[in-house]
Amino acid sequence: MANITTVQTIVALQATATPAGAVTQLSKAGREGNFIWKSGNFTTQAASDPLMGIYVPSTVTAITSGCWVREWDGITGRPEWFGAIADSSAGTVPADNYAAIQACIALCPITQLGLASYYVNDTVWVNKDYRTLQGTLFGIEGTLPQGTPLIQTNNTKDVVRVGGTSTSDRRRIVRVKDICARWATDPVAPASGTDTDRLACPKAFHFMHCLVFQAYCCVAVDALIGHAFFDNINSQTVQPGCTRTRSLGAHDFMIGMWPYGTAAETGFAGANASLYIRDANVTMTFDGQTVLDKATGLYATKDFADLYVDGFETSQVNFGIRLDGAGWTYAGGHGDVHLRRLVFDQCKGNGIEIHNTNSYAKIHIDQFYIQIVSTGDKSNNGIQFLGGSGFATVANGQIVGGSGNQSIGIWLQNYPTVNVTDSVIIEAIGYPVNALNTNGLRISPLIGDGVNNSGGTRPAVSLTGVVESHVDPTIYGQSSSWARGIALEGSANARVTIDPTRVNAGGISSGRKLMVNGLQITSPGYYKSNGTSGAASDNGVSVVGFPG
């Protein structure tokens, strides 16, 4: 075996003699390692490595004749090899590790960050195929996994970007893992609250133009936008997190996850073609619900087809999930949307809000828990469907309030064909179900009120302008919890079938299980929309079961 020479600097390594097969050990902290002299023309390799992390040209022998080459496995590299200085927060200006990290990404399939903080003054961009940027998981940030901190010193820049440059330049199979992204000084919110201006804000993680990305345990701290997604194919983020510990000043807002864009921009049904968000967590550890504008766990806009949310939890965040299809460009842009295993604690807005979808929308909401903290009469909703069309199902979930709650459990307005199944529980909510100017509904939830929020002054289910629908809820409560069990108001209700059999008369004032325009219905049959007795040809209300 050749003798090993030890040197302390890159300069000394370059000046070392270069006999065939020579091995020199570089002892400089961070850059340490064995370098082997290899014969051949290394002009191209040296040009690709100007920071000399792997290829170190000799000052003794021409690069066309040989090069010092780091001994490594050819898979996992470290930014320190290229000059990164971790934990460099001492002094007025931290050491900038941007160039070193980018150099490592360029040359190494896996870039491994250590158990330390890395300061950068530009966006770390995973912009090559088959690359992994990997941190080290070592603790907890609030209730979220704490990976290697990447700290952006330029508060106008994203912290991490993953993907290519355009829809014709997508990166293939790129990964990011165990990274905690934050800024050294707070990012500044735009003066305007429009989506356009907000999307221009710096983001902790920005995934765009990817043919398969995979992200694991990536956490954003004190971000305006935690994770943004555009033009990604068959991609997933697992255990992503976003936590806010304080207000960031004027015009502050927070969106934990934001899939955005249009089908016209990407050529897919949605702006992201099969995006999976699994076991996400968005939290606020201060009372920001009255300070931030519509703080939201997940906000999907325009064409959001092929969206799969499987496990999503928020705590003290105003809105759990908002889907807003305004600006859609493709008829199928709201199809194949699945929201399941959701936990939204202490919402002061709407747990789930769905707006402006088109007639081809297909949305499933399944296995959820929504806790609404009421701030005023009808001020927020467990689930809100407002101004749209398509098909939606709501199943296997709970919407709960508490003593004094004056919220709406499920609010359906100008939004047809929604099926609320009998596996949905609405408990201790002031207004359990309200429907206005809609059609094609199936409303069958289990409604309870153990704390008598209604005070006997309002119905458990209120329908106005409802057409071609079936209503058969289960309603129980304390004595006289509700003024009416099911109430149909106005002259526009038509072809509505009501089965009040499962409305418990003991919880309804004077046993008024079913009221149509103020008239109590006690027998099965056909009724006109004004509540008087009628026939099937009247296209009014059909009462089945046991209303009395």
PyMOL commands that set and color helices and strands:
alter all, ss='L'
color gray80, all
select helices_A, chain A and resi 10-14+43-47+79-82+98-107+195-199+263-266+505-507+509-511+536-538
alter helices_A, ss='H'
color red, helices_A
select strands_A, chain A and resi 4-7+23-26+33-39+55-56+66-70+76-77+110-112+118-120+124-126+132-134+139-141+144-146+148-152+160-162+171-183+203-221+225-238+241-244+253-259+273-284+293-301+307-315+319-324+337-347+352-355+362-372+381-386+391-400+408-413+418-420+424-427+431-439+442-443+446-449+459-471+474-477+484-489+494-498+514-516+519-520+525-527+541-543
alter strands_A, ss='S'
color yellow, strands_A
deselect
rebuild
show_as cartoon
